């Protein structure tokens, strides 16, 4: 199931509705991006841009929290 920004979960790295902000580098994008990664860590939804996702692919696949990247 896919949840988009603005859903009722209330978590994440959104600065405003419809705007995604990478939790690692701060890159922003308007609306959902198919190449971005969504991670739920400690109940908070965080989004990571395609560049940060590629750089940390092994850590993501190993299910490490982003604090360990």
C-alpha positions as CSV (number, residue, x, y, z in Angstrom):
1,X,0.0,0.0,0.0
2,X,1.3,3.4,-0.9
3,X,0.7,6.5,1.3
4,X,1.3,9.9,-0.1
5,X,2.3,13.1,1.7
6,X,-0.7,14.6,3.6
7,X,-2.1,11.3,4.7
8,X,-3.3,11.0,8.3
9,X,-0.1,9.5,9.8
10,X,1.3,12.9,10.6
11,X,5.0,11.9,10.4
12,X,7.8,12.7,7.9
13,X,10.1,15.3,6.7
14,X,7.5,17.4,4.9
15,X,8.0,21.2,5.2
16,X,4.5,21.8,3.7
17,X,1.8,19.7,2.0
18,X,2.9,18.3,-1.3
19,X,6.6,19.2,-0.8
20,X,9.0,16.4,-0.1
21,X,12.3,17.2,1.6
22,X,15.2,14.7,1.7
23,X,15.8,13.9,5.4
24,X,19.6,13.5,4.7
25,X,20.6,16.3,2.3
26,X,17.6,18.7,2.3
27,X,16.8,18.4,-1.4
28,X,13.2,19.2,-2.1
29,X,10.7,18.0,-4.6
30,X,7.1,18.9,-5.4
31,X,4.9,15.8,-4.9
32,X,5.8,12.1,-4.8
33,X,8.8,10.9,-6.8
34,X,9.1,7.3,-7.9
35,X,12.9,7.3,-7.4
36,X,12.8,8.5,-3.8
37,X,12.8,6.1,-0.8
38,X,10.3,6.4,2.1
39,X,11.5,5.0,5.4
40,X,9.6,4.7,8.7
41,X,12.0,5.0,11.6
42,X,10.8,5.2,15.2
43,X,7.3,5.9,13.9
44,X,8.3,8.9,11.8
45,X,8.1,8.8,8.0
46,X,11.3,10.1,6.3
47,X,12.0,10.6,2.6
48,X,15.4,10.2,0.9
49,X,16.2,11.5,-2.6
50,X,17.5,9.3,-5.3
51,X,21.1,10.4,-4.9
52,X,21.2,9.7,-1.1
53,X,19.3,6.4,-1.7
54,X,22.0,5.3,-4.2
55,X,24.9,6.3,-2.0
56,X,23.5,4.3,1.0
57,X,21.9,1.4,-0.8
58,X,23.6,-1.3,1.2
59,X,22.6,0.3,4.5
60,X,19.0,0.6,3.3
61,X,19.0,-3.1,2.2
62,X,20.5,-4.0,5.6
63,X,17.6,-2.2,7.3
64,X,19.9,0.1,9.2
65,X,18.4,3.4,10.5
66,X,19.6,6.4,8.7
67,X,21.5,7.5,11.8
68,X,24.0,4.7,11.0
69,X,24.6,5.9,7.4
